[in-house]
Amino acid sequence: VEVNGRRIEVALPHSLILGGGPRRKTKKRRASGTKVATSGDAVAAPMQGTAIKVNVSEGDEVAEGDVVLILEAMKMENPVKAHKAGTVTGLAAVEGGQVNKGAVLMELK
């Protein structure tokens, strides 16, 4: 390397040249929160929030992936989708109602 007209020799440790230097821990990113582990027939709330729009009624037929409810959390609207096709039963969600994370919103039979 040349600095102010003078040649200076620079040596680097082999670990830096070969990319084997100290490694930094990488942060794991959390999921967006719109998915919750579903089991059986229950459609559960993926996060705490307010049910601002319920798109289904008791007895409605839904297909897998249909948006059954819109949940507002932190000024964001989050769609809650049906994890399987079926008939809506046990509808517990009401528009304007508060829901907790993991609360059963409805069941699909």
MOPAC internal coordinates of N, CA, C and O (Angstrom, degrees):
PM7 1SCF
backbone

  N    0.0000 0     0.00 0     0.00 0    0    0    0
  C    1.4474 1     0.00 0     0.00 0    1    0    0
  C    1.5245 1   106.70 1     0.00 0    2    1    0
  O    1.2310 1   121.12 1   -36.44 1    3    2    1
  N    1.3126 1   115.47 1   143.56 1    3    2    1
  C    1.4578 1   119.83 1   179.03 1    5    3    2
  C    1.5240 1   109.10 1  -110.83 1    6    5    3
  O    1.2310 1   120.67 1   -52.00 1    7    6    5
  N    1.3476 1   116.32 1   128.00 1    7    6    5
  C    1.4562 1   122.46 1   179.35 1    9    7    6
  C    1.5227 1   108.07 1  -128.78 1   10    9    7
  O    1.2310 1   120.34 1   -58.10 1   11   10    9
  N    1.3312 1   116.95 1   121.90 1   11   10    9
  C    1.4726 1   122.49 1  -179.63 1   13   11   10
  C    1.5267 1   112.05 1    50.33 1   14   13   11
  O    1.2310 1   120.44 1  -138.62 1   15   14   13
  N    1.3239 1   116.76 1    41.38 1   15   14   13
  C    1.4463 1   121.60 1   177.50 1   17   15   14
  C    1.5121 1   115.01 1    81.05 1   18   17   15
  O    1.2310 1   119.09 1   178.17 1   19   18   17
  N    1.3223 1   119.33 1    -1.83 1   19   18   17
  C    1.4635 1   122.57 1   179.22 1   21   19   18
  C    1.5129 1   108.96 1  -106.26 1   22   21   19
  O    1.2310 1   120.71 1   -42.14 1   23   22   21
  N    1.3119 1   116.25 1   137.86 1   23   22   21
  C    1.4686 1   121.42 1   177.01 1   25   23   22
  C    1.5150 1   109.13 1   -85.66 1   26   25   23
  O    1.2310 1   121.14 1   -50.73 1   27   26   25
  N    1.3384 1   115.43 1   129.27 1   27   26   25
  C    1.4584 1   121.40 1   178.42 1   29   27   26
  C    1.5179 1   107.38 1  -124.65 1   30   29   27
  O    1.2310 1   121.12 1   -48.41 1   31   30   29
  N    1.3300 1   115.47 1   131.59 1   31   30   29
  C    1.4646 1   119.52 1   178.36 1   33   31   30
  C    1.5243 1   109.00 1   -90.53 1   34   33   31
  O    1.2310 1   121.39 1   -48.04 1   35   34   33
  N    1.3262 1   114.94 1   131.96 1   35   34   33
  C    1.4621 1   121.27 1  -178.77 1   37   35   34
  C    1.5186 1   108.14 1  -120.00 1   38   37   35
  O    1.2310 1   120.54 1   -44.71 1   39   38   37
  N    1.3211 1   116.57 1   135.29 1   39   38   37
  C    1.4655 1   121.16 1   177.43 1   41   39   38
  C    1.5265 1   108.17 1  -122.62 1   42   41   39
  O    1.2310 1   121.10 1   -39.04 1   43   42   41
  N    1.3099 1   115.49 1   140.96 1   43   42   41
  C    1.4621 1   121.68 1   178.48 1   45   43   42
  C    1.5206 1   109.61 1  -115.42 1   46   45   43
  O    1.2310 1   120.12 1   -33.60 1   47   46   45
  N    1.3234 1   117.38 1   146.40 1   47   46   45
  C    1.4648 1   119.53 1   175.58 1   49   47   46
  C    1.5335 1   109.87 1   -63.80 1   50   49   47
  O    1.2310 1   120.81 1   -32.15 1   51   50   49
  N    1.3186 1   116.06 1   147.85 1   51   50   49
  C    1.4622 1   120.73 1  -179.07 1   53   51   50
  C    1.5249 1   112.27 1   -58.40 1   54   53   51
  O    1.2310 1   120.07 1   147.72 1   55   54   53
  N    1.3221 1   117.48 1   -32.28 1   55   54   53
  C    1.4664 1   119.60 1  -178.51 1   57   55   54
  C    1.5299 1   111.28 1   -62.49 1   58   57   55
  O    1.2310 1   119.63 1   146.71 1   59   58   57
  N    1.3256 1   118.32 1   -33.29 1   59   58   57
  C    1.4594 1   120.66 1   178.09 1   61   59   58
  C    1.5197 1   111.63 1   -77.45 1   62   61   59
  O    1.2310 1   120.56 1   142.45 1   63   62   61
  N    1.3123 1   116.53 1   -37.55 1   63   62   61
  C    1.4595 1   120.57 1  -179.29 1   65   63   62
  C    1.5231 1   110.55 1   -65.60 1   66   65   63
  O    1.2310 1   120.31 1   140.64 1   67   66   65
  N    1.3196 1   117.01 1   -39.36 1   67   66   65
  C    1.4585 1   121.19 1  -176.56 1   69   67   66
  C    1.5235 1   112.71 1   -91.21 1   70   69   67
  O    1.2310 1   120.04 1  -176.87 1   71   70   69
  N    1.3153 1   117.53 1     3.13 1   71   70   69
  C    1.4628 1   119.99 1   178.31 1   73   71   70
  C    1.5082 1   113.75 1    78.42 1   74   73   71
  O    1.2310 1   119.96 1  -162.29 1   75   74   73
  N    1.3170 1   117.69 1    17.71 1   75   74   73
  C    1.4539 1   120.18 1  -177.55 1   77   75   74
  C    1.5139 1   113.05 1   -99.21 1   78   77   75
  O    1.2310 1   120.28 1  -157.56 1   79   78   77
  N    1.3297 1   117.07 1    22.44 1   79   78   77
  C    1.4582 1   120.99 1  -179.56 1   81   79   78
  C    1.5173 1   111.63 1   -67.08 1   82   81   79
  O    1.2310 1   121.11 1     0.84 1   83   82   81
  N    1.3064 1   115.49 1  -179.16 1   83   82   81
  C    1.4648 1   119.07 1   179.99 1   85   83   82
  C    1.5238 1   110.72 1   -59.09 1   86   85   83
  O    1.2310 1   121.31 1   -39.23 1   87   86   85
  N    1.3018 1   115.09 1   140.77 1   87   86   85
  C    1.4657 1   119.91 1  -178.29 1   89   87   86
  C    1.5162 1   109.88 1  -100.38 1   90   89   87
  O    1.2310 1   121.65 1   -37.58 1   91   90   89
  N    1.3248 1   114.45 1   142.42 1   91   90   89
  C    1.4614 1   119.89 1   176.05 1   93   91   90
  C    1.5129 1   109.03 1   -93.09 1   94   93   91
  O    1.2310 1   121.51 1   -33.36 1   95   94   93
  N    1.3044 1   114.72 1   146.64 1   95   94   93
  C    1.4594 1   118.78 1   175.65 1   97   95   94
  C    1.5194 1   108.34 1   -71.23 1   98   97   95
  O    1.2310 1   121.05 1   -40.70 1   99   98   97
  N    1.3148 1   115.60 1   139.30 1   99   98   97
  C    1.4585 1   119.57 1   176.83 1  101   99   98
  C    1.5156 1   108.82 1   -99.79 1  102  101   99
  O    1.2310 1   121.37 1   -39.48 1  103  102  101
  N    1.3143 1   114.99 1   140.52 1  103  102  101
  C    1.4564 1   119.39 1   178.86 1  105  103  102
  C    1.5148 1   109.12 1   -78.77 1  106  105  103
  O    1.2310 1   121.34 1   -40.51 1  107  106  105
  N    1.3124 1   115.04 1   139.49 1  107  106  105
  C    1.4516 1   119.38 1   175.47 1  109  107  106
  C    1.5145 1   108.03 1   -86.43 1  110  109  107
  O    1.2310 1   120.98 1   -47.12 1  111  110  109
  N    1.3200 1   115.73 1   132.88 1  111  110  109
  C    1.4554 1   119.77 1   178.65 1  113  111  110
  C    1.5071 1   109.59 1   -85.52 1  114  113  111
  O    1.2310 1   121.45 1   -40.65 1  115  114  113
  N    1.3024 1   114.84 1   139.35 1  115  114  113
  C    1.4488 1   119.95 1   176.94 1  117  115  114
  C    1.5133 1   108.94 1   -83.01 1  118  117  115
  O    1.2310 1   121.40 1   -26.19 1  119  118  117
  N    1.2811 1   114.93 1   153.81 1  119  118  117
  C    1.4440 1   120.54 1   176.60 1  121  119  118
  C    1.5092 1   110.11 1   -64.43 1  122  121  119
  O    1.2310 1   119.64 1   -18.41 1  123  122  121
  N    1.3077 1   118.30 1   161.59 1  123  122  121
  C    1.4212 1   122.97 1  -177.02 1  125  123  122
  C    1.4872 1   115.08 1   -64.07 1  126  125  123
  O    1.2310 1   121.06 1   160.90 1  127  126  125
  N    1.3635 1   115.57 1   -19.10 1  127  126  125
  C    1.4445 1   117.76 1   178.55 1  129  127  126
  C    1.4949 1   115.28 1    97.13 1  130  129  127
  O    1.2310 1   119.14 1   173.05 1  131  130  129
  N    1.3036 1   119.25 1    -6.95 1  131  130  129
  C    1.4555 1   119.30 1  -178.33 1  133  131  130
  C    1.5176 1   112.35 1   -85.54 1  134  133  131
  O    1.2310 1   120.09 1   176.94 1  135  134  133
  N    1.3053 1   117.43 1    -3.06 1  135  134  133
  C    1.4557 1   119.42 1   179.08 1  137  135  134
  C    1.5188 1   109.11 1  -116.57 1  138  137  135
  O    1.2310 1   121.18 1   -41.11 1  139  138  137
  N    1.2993 1   115.34 1   138.89 1  139  138  137
  C    1.4562 1   121.98 1   177.11 1  141  139  138
  C    1.5100 1   106.39 1  -129.57 1  142  141  139
  O    1.2310 1   120.53 1   -37.14 1  143  142  141
  N    1.2954 1   116.59 1   142.86 1  143  142  141
  C    1.4559 1   119.20 1   176.49 1  145  143  142
  C    1.5225 1   108.26 1   -59.58 1  146  145  143
  O    1.2310 1   120.90 1   -58.10 1  147  146  145
  N    1.3176 1   115.89 1   121.90 1  147  146  145
  C    1.4590 1   120.01 1  -179.42 1  149  147  146
  C    1.5107 1   108.62 1  -107.07 1  150  149  147
  O    1.2310 1   121.85 1   -37.12 1  151  150  149
  N    1.2937 1   114.07 1   142.88 1  151  150  149
  C    1.4507 1   118.07 1   176.85 1  153  151  150
  C    1.5134 1   107.83 1  -137.15 1  154  153  151
  O    1.2310 1   121.02 1   -46.67 1  155  154  153
  N    1.2947 1   115.66 1   133.33 1  155  154  153
  C    1.4495 1   119.93 1   177.83 1  157  155  154
  C    1.5065 1   112.91 1    68.62 1  158  157  155
  O    1.2310 1   121.06 1    48.56 1  159  158  157
  N    1.3314 1   115.57 1  -131.44 1  159  158  157
  C    1.4579 1   121.42 1  -171.96 1  161  159  158
  C    1.5242 1   113.86 1   -97.58 1  162  161  159
  O    1.2310 1   119.22 1   165.98 1  163  162  161
  N    1.3085 1   119.09 1   -14.02 1  163  162  161
  C    1.4651 1   121.93 1  -172.03 1  165  163  162
  C    1.5250 1   112.74 1   -74.70 1  166  165  163
  O    1.2310 1   121.08 1   -42.31 1  167  166  165
  N    1.3391 1   115.53 1   137.69 1  167  166  165
  C    1.4618 1   122.46 1   168.96 1  169  167  166
  C    1.5237 1   104.80 1  -104.71 1  170  169  167
  O    1.2310 1   120.63 1   -65.76 1  171  170  169
  N    1.3327 1   116.40 1   114.24 1  171  170  169
  C    1.4637 1   121.41 1  -174.17 1  173  171  170
  C    1.5221 1   110.99 1  -105.36 1  174  173  171
  O    1.2310 1   120.84 1   -26.23 1  175  174  173
  N    1.3234 1   116.00 1   153.77 1  175  174  173
  C    1.4642 1   121.88 1   177.62 1  177  175  174
  C    1.5268 1   109.40 1   -71.54 1  178  177  175
  O    1.2310 1   119.79 1   -53.95 1  179  178  177
  N    1.3387 1   118.01 1   126.05 1  179  178  177
  C    1.4606 1   120.35 1  -179.58 1  181  179  178
  C    1.5239 1   113.33 1   -74.63 1  182  181  179
  O    1.2310 1   120.41 1   165.23 1  183  182  181
  N    1.3407 1   116.82 1   -14.77 1  183  182  181
  C    1.4658 1   121.60 1  -178.59 1  185  183  182
  C    1.5148 1   109.03 1  -160.36 1  186  185  183
  O    1.2310 1   120.83 1   -13.01 1  187  186  185
  N    1.3045 1   116.01 1   166.99 1  187  186  185
  C    1.4591 1   120.85 1   175.21 1  189  187  186
  C    1.5197 1   108.39 1   -75.92 1  190  189  187
  O    1.2310 1   120.15 1   -37.96 1  191  190  189
  N    1.3230 1   117.32 1   142.04 1  191  190  189
  C    1.4569 1   119.86 1   178.51 1  193  191  190
  C    1.5149 1   111.74 1   174.40 1  194  193  191
  O    1.2310 1   121.54 1    18.70 1  195  194  193
  N    1.3365 1   114.65 1  -161.30 1  195  194  193
  C    1.4596 1   122.50 1   179.94 1  197  195  194
  C    1.5153 1   108.81 1  -116.68 1  198  197  195
  O    1.2310 1   120.60 1   -48.74 1  199  198  197
  N    1.3238 1   116.46 1   131.26 1  199  198  197
  C    1.4667 1   121.13 1   176.02 1  201  199  198
  C    1.5226 1   106.84 1   -77.66 1  202  201  199
  O    1.2310 1   120.08 1   -76.16 1  203  202  201
  N    1.3394 1   117.45 1   103.84 1  203  202  201
  C    1.4598 1   119.34 1  -176.34 1  205  203  202
  C    1.5244 1   112.76 1   -91.89 1  206  205  203
  O    1.2310 1   120.02 1   160.48 1  207  206  205
  N    1.3276 1   117.57 1   -19.52 1  207  206  205
  C    1.4660 1   120.16 1   177.29 1  209  207  206
  C    1.5210 1   108.82 1  -151.74 1  210  209  207
  O    1.2310 1   121.13 1   -56.29 1  211  210  209
  N    1.3201 1   115.45 1   123.71 1  211  210  209
  C    1.4622 1   121.47 1   175.17 1  213  211  210
  C    1.5244 1   105.93 1  -105.34 1  214  213  211
  O    1.2310 1   120.26 1   -64.92 1  215  214  213
  N    1.3274 1   117.11 1   115.08 1  215  214  213
  C    1.4666 1   122.32 1  -174.01 1  217  215  214
  C    1.5188 1   114.11 1   -88.08 1  218  217  215
  O    1.2310 1   119.47 1   177.40 1  219  218  217
  N    1.3095 1   118.61 1    -2.60 1  219  218  217
  C    1.4637 1   121.63 1  -176.44 1  221  219  218
  C    1.5206 1   110.50 1  -129.17 1  222  221  219
  O    1.2310 1   121.54 1   -17.54 1  223  222  221
  N    1.3196 1   114.65 1   162.46 1  223  222  221
  C    1.4656 1   122.06 1   174.82 1  225  223  222
  C    1.5167 1   108.06 1  -125.69 1  226  225  223
  O    1.2310 1   121.03 1   -15.82 1  227  226  225
  N    1.3052 1   115.64 1   164.18 1  227  226  225
  C    1.4654 1   121.49 1   176.70 1  229  227  226
  C    1.5288 1   108.92 1   -54.45 1  230  229  227
  O    1.2310 1   120.27 1   -50.07 1  231  230  229
  N    1.3363 1   117.09 1   129.93 1  231  230  229
  C    1.4617 1   122.13 1   177.56 1  233  231  230
  C    1.5214 1   114.83 1    91.26 1  234  233  231
  O    1.2310 1   119.40 1   172.36 1  235  234  233
  N    1.3345 1   118.76 1    -7.64 1  235  234  233
  C    1.4703 1   121.50 1   178.54 1  237  235  234
  C    1.5231 1   110.50 1   -68.06 1  238  237  235
  O    1.2310 1   121.29 1   -33.23 1  239  238  237
  N    1.3229 1   115.13 1   146.77 1  239  238  237
  C    1.4685 1   121.80 1   173.85 1  241  239  238
  C    1.5269 1   108.15 1   -92.24 1  242  241  239
  O    1.2310 1   120.06 1   -46.88 1  243  242  241
  N    1.3259 1   117.49 1   133.12 1  243  242  241
  C    1.4619 1   121.77 1   177.46 1  245  243  242
  C    1.5244 1   109.68 1  -128.04 1  246  245  243
  O    1.2310 1   121.40 1   -27.16 1  247  246  245
  N    1.3301 1   114.94 1   152.84 1  247  246  245
  C    1.4636 1   121.25 1   175.84 1  249  247  246
  C    1.5292 1   108.42 1  -101.68 1  250  249  247
  O    1.2310 1   120.65 1   -21.07 1  251  250  249
  N    1.3068 1   116.36 1   158.93 1  251  250  249
  C    1.4603 1   120.68 1   176.97 1  253  251  250
  C    1.5265 1   109.16 1   -58.48 1  254  253  251
  O    1.2310 1   120.42 1   -49.33 1  255  254  253
  N    1.3255 1   116.79 1   130.67 1  255  254  253
  C    1.4593 1   121.55 1   179.04 1  257  255  254
  C    1.5178 1   114.55 1    94.00 1  258  257  255
  O    1.2310 1   119.58 1   170.06 1  259  258  257
  N    1.3450 1   118.40 1    -9.94 1  259  258  257
  C    1.4667 1   120.88 1   176.99 1  261  259  258
  C    1.5296 1   109.68 1   -64.40 1  262  261  259
  O    1.2310 1   120.84 1   -38.98 1  263  262  261
  N    1.3316 1   116.01 1   141.02 1  263  262  261
  C    1.4671 1   120.53 1   175.95 1  265  263  262
  C    1.5237 1   107.39 1   -79.47 1  266  265  263
  O    1.2310 1   120.81 1   -65.58 1  267  266  265
  N    1.3228 1   116.06 1   114.42 1  267  266  265
  C    1.4636 1   120.86 1  -176.68 1  269  267  266
  C    1.5251 1   112.06 1   -97.54 1  270  269  267
  O    1.2310 1   120.38 1   161.66 1  271  270  269
  N    1.3370 1   116.87 1   -18.34 1  271  270  269
  C    1.4578 1   119.99 1  -174.79 1  273  271  270
  C    1.5240 1   109.38 1  -161.75 1  274  273  271
  O    1.2310 1   120.64 1   -31.99 1  275  274  273
  N    1.3287 1   116.37 1   148.01 1  275  274  273
  C    1.4664 1   121.25 1   173.21 1  277  275  274
  C    1.5222 1   106.88 1  -111.68 1  278  277  275
  O    1.2310 1   121.30 1   -54.14 1  279  278  277
  N    1.3170 1   115.11 1   125.86 1  279  278  277
  C    1.4572 1   122.04 1  -177.67 1  281  279  278
  C    1.5252 1   108.38 1  -112.52 1  282  281  279
  O    1.2310 1   120.33 1   -53.55 1  283  282  281
  N    1.3342 1   116.97 1   126.45 1  283  282  281
  C    1.4598 1   120.56 1   177.99 1  285  283  282
  C    1.5229 1   109.03 1   -98.62 1  286  285  283
  O    1.2310 1   121.53 1   -52.24 1  287  286  285
  N    1.3342 1   114.68 1   127.76 1  287  286  285
  C    1.4623 1   120.90 1   176.99 1  289  287  286
  C    1.5193 1   107.36 1  -143.42 1  290  289  287
  O    1.2310 1   120.17 1   -52.44 1  291  290  289
  N    1.3096 1   117.28 1   127.56 1  291  290  289
  C    1.4663 1   122.87 1   179.40 1  293  291  290
  C    1.5282 1   111.59 1    55.01 1  294  293  291
  O    1.2310 1   120.60 1  -135.62 1  295  294  293
  N    1.3208 1   116.46 1    44.38 1  295  294  293
  C    1.4725 1   123.89 1   177.41 1  297  295  294
  C    1.5283 1   113.11 1    65.59 1  298  297  295
  O    1.2310 1   120.09 1  -164.31 1  299  298  297
  N    1.3321 1   117.44 1    15.69 1  299  298  297
  C    1.4660 1   121.95 1   178.18 1  301  299  298
  C    1.5149 1   108.69 1  -116.08 1  302  301  299
  O    1.2310 1   120.87 1   -39.73 1  303  302  301
  N    1.3303 1   115.93 1   140.27 1  303  302  301
  C    1.4608 1   120.70 1   176.24 1  305  303  302
  C    1.5225 1   108.72 1   -93.72 1  306  305  303
  O    1.2310 1   120.91 1   -54.12 1  307  306  305
  N    1.3288 1   115.87 1   125.88 1  307  306  305
  C    1.4597 1   121.96 1  -176.85 1  309  307  306
  C    1.5207 1   109.68 1  -120.56 1  310  309  307
  O    1.2310 1   119.87 1   -60.04 1  311  310  309
  N    1.3355 1   117.86 1   119.96 1  311  310  309
  C    1.4625 1   119.48 1   178.67 1  313  311  310
  C    1.5268 1   111.01 1   -74.16 1  314  313  311
  O    1.2310 1   120.96 1   -39.75 1  315  314  313
  N    1.3163 1   115.78 1   140.25 1  315  314  313
  C    1.4611 1   121.78 1   173.48 1  317  315  314
  C    1.5194 1   105.24 1  -109.95 1  318  317  315
  O    1.2310 1   120.68 1   -58.08 1  319  318  317
  N    1.3253 1   116.30 1   121.92 1  319  318  317
  C    1.4639 1   121.46 1  -174.71 1  321  319  318
  C    1.5203 1   111.42 1  -106.23 1  322  321  319
  O    1.2310 1   121.55 1   -27.08 1  323  322  321
  N    1.3299 1   114.63 1   152.92 1  323  322  321
  C    1.4649 1   120.79 1   175.81 1  325  323  322
  C    1.5229 1   108.40 1   -70.48 1  326  325  323
  O    1.2310 1   120.12 1   -48.80 1  327  326  325
  N    1.3284 1   117.38 1   131.20 1  327  326  325
  C    1.4646 1   121.25 1  -179.19 1  329  327  326
  C    1.5205 1   112.24 1   -84.58 1  330  329  327
  O    1.2310 1   120.87 1   171.44 1  331  330  329
  N    1.3461 1   115.94 1    -8.56 1  331  330  329
  C    1.4606 1   120.35 1   177.06 1  333  331  330
  C    1.5224 1   107.90 1  -159.26 1  334  333  331
  O    1.2310 1   120.58 1   -14.28 1  335  334  333
  N    1.3073 1   116.49 1   165.72 1  335  334  333
  C    1.4649 1   121.29 1   176.45 1  337  335  334
  C    1.5232 1   108.74 1   -78.95 1  338  337  335
  O    1.2310 1   120.86 1   -30.32 1  339  338  337
  N    1.3367 1   115.95 1   149.68 1  339  338  337
  C    1.4566 1   119.11 1   178.13 1  341  339  338
  C    1.5125 1   112.60 1   167.48 1  342  341  339
  O    1.2310 1   121.44 1     8.78 1  343  342  341
  N    1.3286 1   114.85 1  -171.22 1  343  342  341
  C    1.4587 1   123.12 1   178.89 1  345  343  342
  C    1.5249 1   108.46 1  -105.75 1  346  345  343
  O    1.2310 1   120.83 1   -47.32 1  347  346  345
  N    1.3336 1   116.01 1   132.68 1  347  346  345
  C    1.4650 1   121.41 1  -179.02 1  349  347  346
  C    1.5252 1   109.83 1   -70.56 1  350  349  347
  O    1.2310 1   120.96 1   -55.14 1  351  350  349
  N    1.3327 1   115.77 1   124.86 1  351  350  349
  C    1.4656 1   121.98 1   174.67 1  353  351  350
  C    1.5191 1   108.17 1  -135.27 1  354  353  351
  O    1.2310 1   120.24 1   -20.15 1  355  354  353
  N    1.2981 1   117.14 1   159.85 1  355  354  353
  C    1.4631 1   121.47 1   175.82 1  357  355  354
  C    1.5123 1   113.38 1    57.61 1  358  357  355
  O    1.2310 1   120.12 1  -138.88 1  359  358  357
  N    1.3310 1   117.38 1    41.12 1  359  358  357
  C    1.4652 1   121.69 1  -178.57 1  361  359  358
  C    1.5291 1   109.52 1   -65.90 1  362  361  359
  O    1.2310 1   120.58 1   -67.20 1  363  362  361
  N    1.3204 1   116.50 1   112.80 1  363  362  361
  C    1.4638 1   121.37 1  -178.04 1  365  363  362
  C    1.5230 1   112.01 1  -104.92 1  366  365  363
  O    1.2310 1   119.66 1   161.37 1  367  366  365
  N    1.3208 1   118.25 1   -18.63 1  367  366  365
  C    1.4629 1   121.89 1  -177.10 1  369  367  366
  C    1.5245 1   110.62 1   -79.58 1  370  369  367
  O    1.2310 1   120.90 1   -42.15 1  371  370  369
  N    1.3301 1   115.89 1   137.85 1  371  370  369
  C    1.4641 1   121.72 1   175.68 1  373  371  370
  C    1.5208 1   108.18 1  -128.12 1  374  373  371
  O    1.2310 1   120.59 1   -35.07 1  375  374  373
  N    1.3261 1   116.48 1   144.93 1  375  374  373
  C    1.4610 1   120.09 1   179.55 1  377  375  374
  C    1.5208 1   109.99 1   -60.28 1  378  377  375
  O    1.2310 1   120.99 1   -47.68 1  379  378  377
  N    1.3211 1   115.71 1   132.32 1  379  378  377
  C    1.4561 1   121.83 1  -178.95 1  381  379  378
  C    1.5155 1   113.46 1    87.33 1  382  381  379
  O    1.2310 1   120.41 1   172.55 1  383  382  381
  N    1.3275 1   116.82 1    -7.45 1  383  382  381
  C    1.4627 1   120.55 1  -178.58 1  385  383  382
  C    1.5162 1   112.61 1   -82.82 1  386  385  383
  O    1.2310 1   120.76 1   -33.52 1  387  386  385
  N    1.3159 1   116.14 1   146.48 1  387  386  385
  C    1.4640 1   122.60 1   176.65 1  389  387  386
  C    1.5242 1   109.49 1   -82.38 1  390  389  387
  O    1.2310 1   120.69 1   -39.47 1  391  390  389
  N    1.3245 1   116.28 1   140.53 1  391  390  389
  C    1.4651 1   120.79 1   176.18 1  393  391  390
  C    1.5267 1   109.00 1  -129.91 1  394  393  391
  O    1.2310 1   120.83 1   -32.19 1  395  394  393
  N    1.2993 1   116.02 1   147.81 1  395  394  393
  C    1.4620 1   122.29 1   176.54 1  397  395  394
  C    1.5194 1   109.54 1   -97.23 1  398  397  395
  O    1.2310 1   120.81 1   -24.63 1  399  398  397
  N    1.3195 1   116.05 1   155.37 1  399  398  397
  C    1.4603 1   120.76 1   177.73 1  401  399  398
  C    1.5216 1   109.28 1   -57.82 1  402  401  399
  O    1.2310 1   120.82 1   -49.33 1  403  402  401
  N    1.3259 1   116.04 1   130.67 1  403  402  401
  C    1.4526 1   121.63 1   178.23 1  405  403  402
  C    1.5138 1   114.61 1    87.54 1  406  405  403
  O    1.2310 1   119.99 1   173.12 1  407  406  405
  N    1.3428 1   117.62 1    -6.88 1  407  406  405
  C    1.4657 1   120.41 1   179.36 1  409  407  406
  C    1.5279 1   109.86 1   -65.65 1  410  409  407
  O    1.2310 1   120.51 1   -40.34 1  411  410  409
  N    1.3195 1   116.63 1   139.66 1  411  410  409
  C    1.4683 1   121.15 1   178.68 1  413  411  410
  C    1.5232 1   108.07 1   -75.66 1  414  413  411
  O    1.2310 1   120.85 1   -61.00 1  415  414  413
  N    1.3348 1   115.97 1   119.00 1  415  414  413
  C    1.4597 1   121.92 1  -178.98 1  417  415  414
  C    1.5197 1   111.57 1   -87.68 1  418  417  415
  O    1.2310 1   121.17 1   144.30 1  419  418  417
  N    1.3288 1   115.36 1   -35.70 1  419  418  417
  C    1.4649 1   122.66 1  -179.65 1  421  419  418
  C    1.5148 1   107.98 1  -168.89 1  422  421  419
  O    1.2310 1   120.99 1    -7.52 1  423  422  421
  N    1.3118 1   115.71 1   172.48 1  423  422  421
  C    1.4574 1   120.76 1   174.29 1  425  423  422
  C    1.5164 1   108.79 1  -123.71 1  426  425  423
  O    1.2310 1   120.94 1   -28.07 1  427  426  425
  N    1.3193 1   115.80 1   151.93 1  427  426  425
  C    1.4617 1   122.60 1   177.20 1  429  427  426
  C    1.5139 1   107.97 1  -118.86 1  430  429  427
  O    1.2310 1   120.51 1   -63.64 1  431  430  429
  N    1.3183 1   116.64 1   116.36 1  431  430  429
  C    1.4735 1   121.84 1  -179.95 1  433  431  430
  C    1.5071 1   109.57 1  -103.79 1  434  433  431
  O    1.2310 1   120.10 1   180.00 1  435  434  433

